[in-house]
């Protein structure tokens, strides 16, 4: 899985289409735990500005990999 920079609307669509799933282990995309990093064009002044970013970076979380689990166990974890 490669790093991706996506727009806010595209990120929302990935969640709506269940391409990114929110699990108790974190966000899962393509059988990988991912991190979503907010990319701001300016420094946010207020806490509510944090969620109003234009772009986000999706990266593979290197601490946890679900790829090695069998599909039956993966369904249990998800």
Secondary structure by P-SEA (a helix, b strand, c coil): ccbbbbcaaaaaaaaaacccccccccccccccbbbbbbbbccccccccccccccbbbbbbccccccccccaaaaaaac
